[in-house]
Amino acid sequence: MNTERMLEEIREANLTYLMLAQNLIRQDRAQALYRLGLSEEVADVIGALSAGQILKIAASNLLMCAMRFNDDLVWNLLTGHSRQEEGNSGAAGMHAAILMAGRVAQPA
């Protein structure tokens, strides 16, 4: 993939993410905070953006969203590679959701 195509994909991801985030925030703020891992302050900013501001921010070559977790435990639970949860993908997914919920809006 060439650099220009990669930057275009980042801009598209930014636009999609910001539009999704704003819609979720406006429809169900509590659910948006949980699902997106946003702080109240960030939700306030995103919820108040105009369409023009969203387009301007999305045009950045920096990805606006980030992975919410960075440890093996959650990744193993999500991918089904956890020894503790073998044979029970439902429990593994629930365990991962509980761990992620405890990390909502915590700095990386």
N, C-alpha and C positions, 0 to 999 in steps of 0.2 A: 504494500500500500504506500503510495507516495505521500509526502508531507502535506500537500494541499488537500488531498482527499481526506486525510486523517483530521486536519483542522476543520474541514467542512462537517465531518461527522460529529466532532466535538460541539460545534455550533448548533447542529440539529439536536443533539442530545440535550444541550443546555435549554434550548427553546421548549422542547417536549417536557423536560423536567420542571421548568419554571411554570409552564402552563398547567401541568398536572398539580403541582404544589399549590398554586393559587386557587385552582378549582376545589381541591380538597379542603384547603383552609377556609374558603368561603362557605362550603357546604357543611362541613363537620370538623370544626377546629380541633377538638380533642382527638378525633380519629387521625387527623392529619399530623398532629404532633407525634402520636404514637407510630404511625406507619412510616413517616418520613424521618423521624428522629430529630425533629427541629426543636429549638428553644422557643419560648414565647416571643422573645424579641425578634428572632429571625422570621417567625410566622407573621408578626405584625408588619414587618418590612415587605415581605413577599405578598401578603394579602392586600397591601395598599398600592402596589405597583400599577402603573398605567400600562396599556398595551405597548406604547412606544418605549417605555422604560424596560419592559421585558425584552423587547427586540434588541435594544441597545446592550443590555447585560448579556443576552444569549450570544451576541456576536463576538464575545471574548474567546480567546483561544485557550482559556483555562476552564477545565471541567467544573461545573458548579456543584455537582453532587459527588459524594464520596462513599466508600464502603463504610458501613456502620460498625463493623466489628473486624478485629484483626488478630483473632486467636484461633488456634487449631480446634479447640473444643467446639465452637459454634460451627465452623466449616465442616468438621467431621459429622456433627449432628445433621446438618443440612444435606450433606452428600450421602448420608447413610453409612459412613465409615466408622461410626462410634462402636466400640466394643460393648459398652454398657447398654446400648439400645438395639443391638443386632436382632433382626427379625421383627422389629416393631417400629416401622417407619413413622406411624402416627405419633407414637410417644416421643420419638426423636425430634419430629417437627415441633411438637408442643414444648419439649424441653428447650429447643433452640429459641422459640418464640418467647418463652419465659426469661431466658438469659438476655435476649435482645431488649425486651421490655424494660428490664432493669438498667439498661444503658441508654435510654432515650435522652437525647440532648446533652450527653456528657461530652466534654472535650476529648478529642482523640489523643 
